Amino acid sequence: MKPILLQGHERSITQIKYNREGDLLFTVAKDPIVNVWYSVNGERLGTYMGHTGAVWCVDADWDTKHVLTGSADNSCRLWDCETVWRGVGEC
């Protein structure tokens, strides 16, 4: 398997997470950016914008309809994966 290089963050990565099927890869870092990648070739499929601090954690639900992220801005955000990668809620 050929390694892929993911360039989409300005600061160091804090977590990398695959979805259940293994076709998507989510990355978060010490910047406010959340990226989603196609794991086969490393193509960036989208970017979630909305946090104002470092993003520490990310996880996708069972069927990859939603992604949850937690940030140093004292918020967690629920993102809708099926409708243009927009946020649907904040905790």
Gaussian input, Z-matrix of N, CA and C with variables (Angstrom, degrees):
# hf/3-21g

backbone

0 1
 N
 C     1     B1
 C     2     B2     1     A1
 N     3     B3     2     A2     1     D1
 C     4     B4     3     A3     2     D2
 C     5     B5     4     A4     3     D3
 N     6     B6     5     A5     4     D4
 C     7     B7     6     A6     5     D5
 C     8     B8     7     A7     6     D6
 N     9     B9     8     A8     7     D7
 C    10    B10     9     A9     8     D8
 C    11    B11    10    A10     9     D9
 N    12    B12    11    A11    10    D10
 C    13    B13    12    A12    11    D11
 C    14    B14    13    A13    12    D12
 N    15    B15    14    A14    13    D13
 C    16    B16    15    A15    14    D14
 C    17    B17    16    A16    15    D15
 N    18    B18    17    A17    16    D16
 C    19    B19    18    A18    17    D17
 C    20    B20    19    A19    18    D18
 N    21    B21    20    A20    19    D19
 C    22    B22    21    A21    20    D20
 C    23    B23    22    A22    21    D21
 N    24    B24    23    A23    22    D22
 C    25    B25    24    A24    23    D23
 C    26    B26    25    A25    24    D24
 N    27    B27    26    A26    25    D25
 C    28    B28    27    A27    26    D26
 C    29    B29    28    A28    27    D27
 N    30    B30    29    A29    28    D28
 C    31    B31    30    A30    29    D29
 C    32    B32    31    A31    30    D30
 N    33    B33    32    A32    31    D31
 C    34    B34    33    A33    32    D32
 C    35    B35    34    A34    33    D33
 N    36    B36    35    A35    34    D34
 C    37    B37    36    A36    35    D35
 C    38    B38    37    A37    36    D36
 N    39    B39    38    A38    37    D37
 C    40    B40    39    A39    38    D38
 C    41    B41    40    A40    39    D39
 N    42    B42    41    A41    40    D40
 C    43    B43    42    A42    41    D41
 C    44    B44    43    A43    42    D42
 N    45    B45    44    A44    43    D43
 C    46    B46    45    A45    44    D44
 C    47    B47    46    A46    45    D45
 N    48    B48    47    A47    46    D46
 C    49    B49    48    A48    47    D47
 C    50    B50    49    A49    48    D48
 N    51    B51    50    A50    49    D49
 C    52    B52    51    A51    50    D50
 C    53    B53    52    A52    51    D51
 N    54    B54    53    A53    52    D52
 C    55    B55    54    A54    53    D53
 C    56    B56    55    A55    54    D54
 N    57    B57    56    A56    55    D55
 C    58    B58    57    A57    56    D56
 C    59    B59    58    A58    57    D57
 N    60    B60    59    A59    58    D58
 C    61    B61    60    A60    59    D59
 C    62    B62    61    A61    60    D60
 N    63    B63    62    A62    61    D61
 C    64    B64    63    A63    62    D62
 C    65    B65    64    A64    63    D63
 N    66    B66    65    A65    64    D64
 C    67    B67    66    A66    65    D65
 C    68    B68    67    A67    66    D66
 N    69    B69    68    A68    67    D67
 C    70    B70    69    A69    68    D68
 C    71    B71    70    A70    69    D69
 N    72    B72    71    A71    70    D70
 C    73    B73    72    A72    71    D71
 C    74    B74    73    A73    72    D72
 N    75    B75    74    A74    73    D73
 C    76    B76    75    A75    74    D74
 C    77    B77    76    A76    75    D75
 N    78    B78    77    A77    76    D76
 C    79    B79    78    A78    77    D77
 C    80    B80    79    A79    78    D78
 N    81    B81    80    A80    79    D79
 C    82    B82    81    A81    80    D80
 C    83    B83    82    A82    81    D81
 N    84    B84    83    A83    82    D82
 C    85    B85    84    A84    83    D83
 C    86    B86    85    A85    84    D84
 N    87    B87    86    A86    85    D85
 C    88    B88    87    A87    86    D86
 C    89    B89    88    A88    87    D87
 N    90    B90    89    A89    88    D88
 C    91    B91    90    A90    89    D89
 C    92    B92    91    A91    90    D90
 N    93    B93    92    A92    91    D91
 C    94    B94    93    A93    92    D92
 C    95    B95    94    A94    93    D93
 N    96    B96    95    A95    94    D94
 C    97    B97    96    A96    95    D95
 C    98    B98    97    A97    96    D96
 N    99    B99    98    A98    97    D97
 C   100   B100    99    A99    98    D98
 C   101   B101   100   A100    99    D99
 N   102   B102   101   A101   100   D100
 C   103   B103   102   A102   101   D101
 C   104   B104   103   A103   102   D102
 N   105   B105   104   A104   103   D103
 C   106   B106   105   A105   104   D104
 C   107   B107   106   A106   105   D105
 N   108   B108   107   A107   106   D106
 C   109   B109   108   A108   107   D107
 C   110   B110   109   A109   108   D108
 N   111   B111   110   A110   109   D109
 C   112   B112   111   A111   110   D110
 C   113   B113   112   A112   111   D111
 N   114   B114   113   A113   112   D112
 C   115   B115   114   A114   113   D113
 C   116   B116   115   A115   114   D114
 N   117   B117   116   A116   115   D115
 C   118   B118   117   A117   116   D116
 C   119   B119   118   A118   117   D117
 N   120   B120   119   A119   118   D118
 C   121   B121   120   A120   119   D119
 C   122   B122   121   A121   120   D120
 N   123   B123   122   A122   121   D121
 C   124   B124   123   A123   122   D122
 C   125   B125   124   A124   123   D123
 N   126   B126   125   A125   124   D124
 C   127   B127   126   A126   125   D125
 C   128   B128   127   A127   126   D126
 N   129   B129   128   A128   127   D127
 C   130   B130   129   A129   128   D128
 C   131   B131   130   A130   129   D129
 N   132   B132   131   A131   130   D130
 C   133   B133   132   A132   131   D131
 C   134   B134   133   A133   132   D132
 N   135   B135   134   A134   133   D133
 C   136   B136   135   A135   134   D134
 C   137   B137   136   A136   135   D135
 N   138   B138   137   A137   136   D136
 C   139   B139   138   A138   137   D137
 C   140   B140   139   A139   138   D138
 N   141   B141   140   A140   139   D139
 C   142   B142   141   A141   140   D140
 C   143   B143   142   A142   141   D141
 N   144   B144   143   A143   142   D142
 C   145   B145   144   A144   143   D143
 C   146   B146   145   A145   144   D144
 N   147   B147   146   A146   145   D145
 C   148   B148   147   A147   146   D146
 C   149   B149   148   A148   147   D147
 N   150   B150   149   A149   148   D148
 C   151   B151   150   A150   149   D149
 C   152   B152   151   A151   150   D150
 N   153   B153   152   A152   151   D151
 C   154   B154   153   A153   152   D152
 C   155   B155   154   A154   153   D153
 N   156   B156   155   A155   154   D154
 C   157   B157   156   A156   155   D155
 C   158   B158   157   A157   156   D156
 N   159   B159   158   A158   157   D157
 C   160   B160   159   A159   158   D158
 C   161   B161   160   A160   159   D159
 N   162   B162   161   A161   160   D160
 C   163   B163   162   A162   161   D161
 C   164   B164   163   A163   162   D162
 N   165   B165   164   A164   163   D163
 C   166   B166   165   A165   164   D164
 C   167   B167   166   A166   165   D165
 N   168   B168   167   A167   166   D166
 C   169   B169   168   A168   167   D167
 C   170   B170   169   A169   168   D168
 N   171   B171   170   A170   169   D169
 C   172   B172   171   A171   170   D170
 C   173   B173   172   A172   171   D171
 N   174   B174   173   A173   172   D172
 C   175   B175   174   A174   173   D173
 C   176   B176   175   A175   174   D174
 N   177   B177   176   A176   175   D175
 C   178   B178   177   A177   176   D176
 C   179   B179   178   A178   177   D177
 N   180   B180   179   A179   178   D178
 C   181   B181   180   A180   179   D179
 C   182   B182   181   A181   180   D180
 N   183   B183   182   A182   181   D181
 C   184   B184   183   A183   182   D182
 C   185   B185   184   A184   183   D183
 N   186   B186   185   A185   184   D184
 C   187   B187   186   A186   185   D185
 C   188   B188   187   A187   186   D186
 N   189   B189   188   A188   187   D187
 C   190   B190   189   A189   188   D188
 C   191   B191   190   A190   189   D189
 N   192   B192   191   A191   190   D190
 C   193   B193   192   A192   191   D191
 C   194   B194   193   A193   192   D192
 N   195   B195   194   A194   193   D193
 C   196   B196   195   A195   194   D194
 C   197   B197   196   A196   195   D195
 N   198   B198   197   A197   196   D196
 C   199   B199   198   A198   197   D197
 C   200   B200   199   A199   198   D198
 N   201   B201   200   A200   199   D199
 C   202   B202   201   A201   200   D200
 C   203   B203   202   A202   201   D201
 N   204   B204   203   A203   202   D202
 C   205   B205   204   A204   203   D203
 C   206   B206   205   A205   204   D204
 N   207   B207   206   A206   205   D205
 C   208   B208   207   A207   206   D206
 C   209   B209   208   A208   207   D207
 N   210   B210   209   A209   208   D208
 C   211   B211   210   A210   209   D209
 C   212   B212   211   A211   210   D210
 N   213   B213   212   A212   211   D211
 C   214   B214   213   A213   212   D212
 C   215   B215   214   A214   213   D213
 N   216   B216   215   A215   214   D214
 C   217   B217   216   A216   215   D215
 C   218   B218   217   A217   216   D216
 N   219   B219   218   A218   217   D217
 C   220   B220   219   A219   218   D218
 C   221   B221   220   A220   219   D219
 N   222   B222   221   A221   220   D220
 C   223   B223   222   A222   221   D221
 C   224   B224   223   A223   222   D222
 N   225   B225   224   A224   223   D223
 C   226   B226   225   A225   224   D224
 C   227   B227   226   A226   225   D225
 N   228   B228   227   A227   226   D226
 C   229   B229   228   A228   227   D227
 C   230   B230   229   A229   228   D228
 N   231   B231   230   A230   229   D229
 C   232   B232   231   A231   230   D230
 C   233   B233   232   A232   231   D231
 N   234   B234   233   A233   232   D232
 C   235   B235   234   A234   233   D233
 C   236   B236   235   A235   234   D234
 N   237   B237   236   A236   235   D235
 C   238   B238   237   A237   236   D236
 C   239   B239   238   A238   237   D237
 N   240   B240   239   A239   238   D238
 C   241   B241   240   A240   239   D239
 C   242   B242   241   A241   240   D240
 N   243   B243   242   A242   241   D241
 C   244   B244   243   A243   242   D242
 C   245   B245   244   A244   243   D243
 N   246   B246   245   A245   244   D244
 C   247   B247   246   A246   245   D245
 C   248   B248   247   A247   246   D246
 N   249   B249   248   A248   247   D247
 C   250   B250   249   A249   248   D248
 C   251   B251   250   A250   249   D249
 N   252   B252   251   A251   250   D250
 C   253   B253   252   A252   251   D251
 C   254   B254   253   A253   252   D252
 N   255   B255   254   A254   253   D253
 C   256   B256   255   A255   254   D254
 C   257   B257   256   A256   255   D255
 N   258   B258   257   A257   256   D256
 C   259   B259   258   A258   257   D257
 C   260   B260   259   A259   258   D258
 N   261   B261   260   A260   259   D259
 C   262   B262   261   A261   260   D260
 C   263   B263   262   A262   261   D261
 N   264   B264   263   A263   262   D262
 C   265   B265   264   A264   263   D263
 C   266   B266   265   A265   264   D264
 N   267   B267   266   A266   265   D265
 C   268   B268   267   A267   266   D266
 C   269   B269   268   A268   267   D267
 N   270   B270   269   A269   268   D268
 C   271   B271   270   A270   269   D269
 C   272   B272   271   A271   270   D270

   B1=1.4471
   B2=1.5241
   B3=1.2940
   B4=1.4543
   B5=1.5374
   B6=1.3317
   B7=1.4714
   B8=1.5261
   B9=1.3286
   B10=1.4598
   B11=1.5262
   B12=1.3046
   B13=1.4532
   B14=1.5205
   B15=1.3228
   B16=1.4577
   B17=1.5240
   B18=1.3173
   B19=1.4608
   B20=1.5199
   B21=1.3283
   B22=1.4523
   B23=1.5107
   B24=1.3297
   B25=1.4591
   B26=1.5164
   B27=1.3296
   B28=1.4614
   B29=1.5222
   B30=1.3319
   B31=1.4594
   B32=1.5196
   B33=1.3252
   B34=1.4628
   B35=1.5305
   B36=1.3252
   B37=1.4661
   B38=1.5279
   B39=1.3371
   B40=1.4593
   B41=1.5312
   B42=1.3416
   B43=1.4658
   B44=1.5209
   B45=1.3215
   B46=1.4656
   B47=1.5190
   B48=1.3285
   B49=1.4616
   B50=1.5242
   B51=1.3301
   B52=1.4645
   B53=1.5187
   B54=1.3248
   B55=1.4568
   B56=1.5298
   B57=1.3235
   B58=1.4657
   B59=1.5214
   B60=1.3275
   B61=1.4621
   B62=1.5235
   B63=1.3213
   B64=1.4520
   B65=1.5153
   B66=1.3358
   B67=1.4647
   B68=1.5249
   B69=1.3247
   B70=1.4611
   B71=1.5233
   B72=1.3133
   B73=1.4545
   B74=1.5247
   B75=1.3247
   B76=1.4585
   B77=1.5212
   B78=1.3360
   B79=1.4575
   B80=1.5221
   B81=1.3409
   B82=1.4592
   B83=1.5198
   B84=1.3281
   B85=1.4621
   B86=1.5215
   B87=1.3178
   B88=1.4589
   B89=1.5261
   B90=1.3111
   B91=1.4601
   B92=1.5313
   B93=1.3204
   B94=1.4684
   B95=1.5294
   B96=1.3097
   B97=1.4616
   B98=1.5282
   B99=1.3275
   B100=1.4645
   B101=1.5241
   B102=1.3244
   B103=1.4641
   B104=1.5174
   B105=1.3280
   B106=1.4599
   B107=1.5230
   B108=1.3340
   B109=1.4625
   B110=1.5200
   B111=1.3123
   B112=1.4579
   B113=1.5233
   B114=1.3151
   B115=1.4639
   B116=1.5259
   B117=1.3093
   B118=1.4629
   B119=1.5257
   B120=1.3410
   B121=1.4670
   B122=1.5299
   B123=1.3273
   B124=1.4562
   B125=1.5141
   B126=1.3249
   B127=1.4653
   B128=1.5289
   B129=1.3298
   B130=1.4604
   B131=1.5205
   B132=1.3302
   B133=1.4593
   B134=1.5209
   B135=1.3137
   B136=1.4528
   B137=1.5077
   B138=1.3159
   B139=1.4571
   B140=1.5185
   B141=1.3161
   B142=1.4584
   B143=1.5223
   B144=1.3155
   B145=1.4626
   B146=1.5243
   B147=1.3134
   B148=1.4612
   B149=1.5153
   B150=1.3227
   B151=1.4607
   B152=1.5273
   B153=1.3261
   B154=1.4631
   B155=1.5220
   B156=1.3215
   B157=1.4592
   B158=1.5118
   B159=1.3211
   B160=1.4642
   B161=1.5234
   B162=1.3146
   B163=1.4614
   B164=1.5251
   B165=1.3292
   B166=1.4612
   B167=1.5163
   B168=1.3341
   B169=1.4619
   B170=1.5275
   B171=1.3393
   B172=1.4613
   B173=1.5233
   B174=1.3275
   B175=1.4634
   B176=1.5212
   B177=1.3148
   B178=1.4682
   B179=1.5187
   B180=1.3346
   B181=1.4568
   B182=1.5294
   B183=1.3216
   B184=1.4604
   B185=1.5203
   B186=1.3249
   B187=1.4650
   B188=1.5362
   B189=1.3115
   B190=1.4683
   B191=1.5329
   B192=1.3271
   B193=1.4634
   B194=1.5230
   B195=1.3265
   B196=1.4586
   B197=1.5227
   B198=1.3243
   B199=1.4601
   B200=1.5205
   B201=1.3320
   B202=1.4516
   B203=1.5194
   B204=1.3360
   B205=1.4610
   B206=1.5232
   B207=1.3342
   B208=1.4581
   B209=1.5143
   B210=1.3354
   B211=1.4610
   B212=1.5242
   B213=1.3343
   B214=1.4607
   B215=1.5250
   B216=1.3208
   B217=1.4673
   B218=1.5318
   B219=1.3426
   B220=1.4668
   B221=1.5206
   B222=1.3213
   B223=1.4600
   B224=1.5197
   B225=1.3126
   B226=1.4599
   B227=1.5196
   B228=1.3100
   B229=1.4660
   B230=1.5174
   B231=1.3213
   B232=1.4530
   B233=1.5212
   B234=1.3266
   B235=1.4656
   B236=1.5245
   B237=1.3197
   B238=1.4601
   B239=1.5268
   B240=1.3232
   B241=1.4698
   B242=1.5207
   B243=1.3170
   B244=1.4609
   B245=1.5216
   B246=1.3123
   B247=1.4607
   B248=1.5219
   B249=1.2689
   B250=1.4572
   B251=1.5299
   B252=1.3001
   B253=1.4665
   B254=1.5279
   B255=1.3169
   B256=1.4551
   B257=1.5321
   B258=1.3036
   B259=1.4563
   B260=1.5155
   B261=1.3348
   B262=1.4534
   B263=1.5173
   B264=1.3142
   B265=1.4513
   B266=1.5100
   B267=1.3182
   B268=1.4579
   B269=1.5139
   B270=1.3444
   B271=1.4613
   B272=1.5052
   A1=108.64
   A2=115.95
   A3=122.32
   A4=109.87
   A5=118.09
   A6=119.36
   A7=110.80
   A8=115.59
   A9=120.48
   A10=109.05
   A11=116.56
   A12=123.15
   A13=108.47
   A14=115.86
   A15=121.50
   A16=108.66
   A17=116.55
   A18=121.12
   A19=108.86
   A20=116.14
   A21=118.72
   A22=113.86
   A23=116.61
   A24=120.59
   A25=110.22
   A26=114.92
   A27=121.04
   A28=111.99
   A29=117.23
   A30=122.29
   A31=108.94
   A32=116.81
   A33=120.97
   A34=112.14
   A35=114.95
   A36=123.84
   A37=109.75
   A38=116.58
   A39=121.02
   A40=112.34
   A41=117.88
   A42=120.43
   A43=110.23
   A44=114.49
   A45=122.99
   A46=106.63
   A47=117.17
   A48=120.53
   A49=110.36
   A50=116.43
   A51=121.98
   A52=109.41
   A53=116.45
   A54=119.12
   A55=108.22
   A56=116.99
   A57=121.45
   A58=112.34
   A59=118.03
   A60=121.45
   A61=112.06
   A62=117.66
   A63=121.31
   A64=114.62
   A65=117.80
   A66=119.51
   A67=113.02
   A68=117.31
   A69=121.53
   A70=110.17
   A71=114.83
   A72=122.35
   A73=107.58
   A74=116.77
   A75=122.14
   A76=108.87
   A77=116.81
   A78=120.76
   A79=109.79
   A80=114.76
   A81=121.78
   A82=107.82
   A83=115.48
   A84=119.38
   A85=110.57
   A86=114.88
   A87=121.58
   A88=111.45
   A89=116.04
   A90=123.18
   A91=106.76
   A92=120.17
   A93=120.75
   A94=114.75
   A95=117.58
   A96=122.09
   A97=111.00
   A98=115.79
   A99=122.76
   A100=106.42
   A101=117.04
   A102=121.03
   A103=110.61
   A104=115.47
   A105=121.60
   A106=107.67
   A107=115.43
   A108=123.33
   A109=110.12
   A110=115.88
   A111=122.01
   A112=105.82
   A113=117.43
   A114=120.87
   A115=113.99
   A116=118.74
   A117=121.01
   A118=111.71
   A119=116.33
   A120=118.94
   A121=114.56
   A122=118.34
   A123=121.21
   A124=115.19
   A125=117.73
   A126=120.94
   A127=110.01
   A128=116.70
   A129=119.86
   A130=108.66
   A131=115.97
   A132=121.83
   A133=112.51
   A134=116.57
   A135=118.85
   A136=112.36
   A137=114.31
   A138=122.82
   A139=108.43
   A140=116.42
   A141=122.23
   A142=107.98
   A143=117.27
   A144=122.26
   A145=108.21
   A146=116.39
   A147=119.52
   A148=113.01
   A149=118.11
   A150=120.16
   A151=109.49
   A152=115.72
   A153=120.49
   A154=112.50
   A155=117.05
   A156=121.51
   A157=110.71
   A158=115.41
   A159=120.96
   A160=110.02
   A161=116.82
   A162=121.67
   A163=107.22
   A164=116.39
   A165=121.32
   A166=113.78
   A167=118.22
   A168=118.22
   A169=110.88
   A170=113.92
   A171=121.63
   A172=108.45
   A173=116.62
   A174=120.96
   A175=108.94
   A176=115.69
   A177=122.47
   A178=109.14
   A179=116.49
   A180=118.91
   A181=110.29
   A182=116.05
   A183=122.72
   A184=113.32
   A185=117.85
   A186=121.06
   A187=112.81
   A188=117.31
   A189=124.86
   A190=111.85
   A191=116.79
   A192=120.32
   A193=110.74
   A194=116.03
   A195=121.21
   A196=110.49
   A197=114.54
   A198=122.49
   A199=106.93
   A200=116.51
   A201=122.32
   A202=109.09
   A203=117.03
   A204=121.50
   A205=109.56
   A206=115.57
   A207=121.94
   A208=109.77
   A209=116.08
   A210=120.22
   A211=112.41
   A212=114.70
   A213=122.18
   A214=111.91
   A215=118.32
   A216=120.61
   A217=111.44
   A218=116.20
   A219=124.26
   A220=112.83
   A221=116.39
   A222=119.97
   A223=109.81
   A224=114.25
   A225=120.03
   A226=105.45
   A227=115.27
   A228=120.09
   A229=109.60
   A230=113.72
   A231=121.76
   A232=107.36
   A233=115.85
   A234=122.18
   A235=109.60
   A236=116.39
   A237=122.86
   A238=108.73
   A239=116.98
   A240=121.52
   A241=113.26
   A242=117.77
   A243=119.98
   A244=113.78
   A245=119.13
   A246=120.82
   A247=110.38
   A248=116.40
   A249=124.67
   A250=112.77
   A251=117.32
   A252=121.32
   A253=113.01
   A254=118.21
   A255=118.95
   A256=109.95
   A257=114.81
   A258=120.15
   A259=111.15
   A260=116.70
   A261=120.46
   A262=112.01
   A263=118.31
   A264=118.84
   A265=112.47
   A266=114.19
   A267=121.15
   A268=107.65
   A269=116.92
   A270=120.82
   A271=109.68
   D1=131.55
   D2=-179.34
   D3=-82.62
   D4=130.54
   D5=177.87
   D6=-68.45
   D7=151.84
   D8=177.10
   D9=-117.52
   D10=146.29
   D11=179.31
   D12=-104.69
   D13=121.95
   D14=-179.15
   D15=-105.19
   D16=115.38
   D17=178.90
   D18=-116.88
   D19=102.46
   D20=-177.65
   D21=-157.36
   D22=5.96
   D23=-179.85
   D24=-125.90
   D25=150.62
   D26=177.87
   D27=-91.54
   D28=-18.70
   D29=-178.54
   D30=-128.46
   D31=179.12
   D32=-174.48
   D33=-69.24
   D34=147.90
   D35=-178.95
   D36=-69.37
   D37=138.30
   D38=176.12
   D39=-106.69
   D40=-27.78
   D41=176.16
   D42=-158.90
   D43=145.37
   D44=173.40
   D45=-124.68
   D46=132.56
   D47=-175.96
   D48=-140.22
   D49=129.68
   D50=171.82
   D51=-86.81
   D52=150.82
   D53=168.63
   D54=-77.28
   D55=174.10
   D56=-174.68
   D57=-60.23
   D58=-39.14
   D59=-178.45
   D60=-75.07
   D61=-21.02
   D62=179.71
   D63=84.64
   D64=5.10
   D65=-179.51
   D66=-90.50
   D67=-16.75
   D68=178.44
   D69=-118.52
   D70=147.04
   D71=-179.73
   D72=-129.59
   D73=127.25
   D74=179.80
   D75=-108.54
   D76=135.47
   D77=177.89
   D78=-127.51
   D79=140.63
   D80=173.71
   D81=-131.20
   D82=158.44
   D83=-172.91
   D84=-148.88
   D85=-176.47
   D86=177.36
   D87=-78.00
   D88=24.55
   D89=170.35
   D90=-123.87
   D91=170.91
   D92=-175.49
   D93=-83.43
   D94=18.58
   D95=-173.76
   D96=-101.70
   D97=136.47
   D98=172.61
   D99=-118.27
   D100=124.82
   D101=-178.60
   D102=-115.11
   D103=149.61
   D104=171.85
   D105=-123.85
   D106=135.90
   D107=-173.54
   D108=-127.11
   D109=151.91
   D110=169.94
   D111=-82.91
   D112=118.42
   D113=-170.24
   D114=-71.24
   D115=-18.83
   D116=-178.00
   D117=-70.52
   D118=-42.50
   D119=-175.30
   D120=-126.23
   D121=-1.27
   D122=178.29
   D123=81.35
   D124=12.01
   D125=178.50
   D126=-70.03
   D127=129.88
   D128=176.98
   D129=-77.40
   D130=122.98
   D131=-177.24
   D132=-92.95
   D133=-26.45
   D134=-178.66
   D135=-175.09
   D136=168.76
   D137=179.22
   D138=-134.89
   D139=132.09
   D140=174.59
   D141=-95.43
   D142=124.95
   D143=178.16
   D144=-118.72
   D145=138.99
   D146=178.63
   D147=161.55
   D148=-29.88
   D149=176.06
   D150=-74.43
   D151=156.43
   D152=177.76
   D153=-115.94
   D154=-0.98
   D155=178.13
   D156=-132.68
   D157=-176.76
   D158=177.34
   D159=-56.61
   D160=143.78
   D161=178.29
   D162=-104.71
   D163=120.98
   D164=-172.66
   D165=-95.32
   D166=-30.16
   D167=-174.14
   D168=-146.39
   D169=156.11
   D170=-179.79
   D171=-150.13
   D172=144.37
   D173=173.92
   D174=-155.48
   D175=145.39
   D176=178.21
   D177=-105.25
   D178=147.85
   D179=177.14
   D180=-75.58
   D181=178.03
   D182=-170.59
   D183=-55.02
   D184=-42.28
   D185=-176.34
   D186=-107.09
   D187=14.64
   D188=176.62
   D189=56.91
   D190=37.86
   D191=172.49
   D192=-86.30
   D193=-28.75
   D194=-179.29
   D195=-135.54
   D196=152.16
   D197=174.76
   D198=-127.64
   D199=136.69
   D200=179.02
   D201=-112.06
   D202=132.51
   D203=178.75
   D204=-126.81
   D205=147.83
   D206=176.89
   D207=-122.62
   D208=138.39
   D209=-170.19
   D210=-132.03
   D211=161.28
   D212=175.10
   D213=-70.71
   D214=-7.77
   D215=175.36
   D216=-81.86
   D217=14.22
   D218=178.75
   D219=64.66
   D220=35.32
   D221=176.48
   D222=-137.29
   D223=154.67
   D224=165.84
   D225=-121.26
   D226=144.45
   D227=-176.51
   D228=-125.86
   D229=140.81
   D230=176.08
   D231=-104.96
   D232=122.72
   D233=-175.86
   D234=-110.38
   D235=139.46
   D236=177.36
   D237=-90.66
   D238=116.39
   D239=-177.06
   D240=-78.88
   D241=-17.58
   D242=-173.17
   D243=-94.83
   D244=-15.58
   D245=-177.57
   D246=-121.95
   D247=78.78
   D248=172.14
   D249=57.52
   D250=30.95
   D251=170.69
   D252=55.43
   D253=45.31
   D254=-179.80
   D255=-107.48
   D256=156.23
   D257=179.18
   D258=-71.71
   D259=142.54
   D260=178.94
   D261=-116.29
   D262=-8.65
   D263=-179.87
   D264=-173.53
   D265=164.00
   D266=178.32
   D267=-137.38
   D268=141.04
   D269=178.14
   D270=-109.26

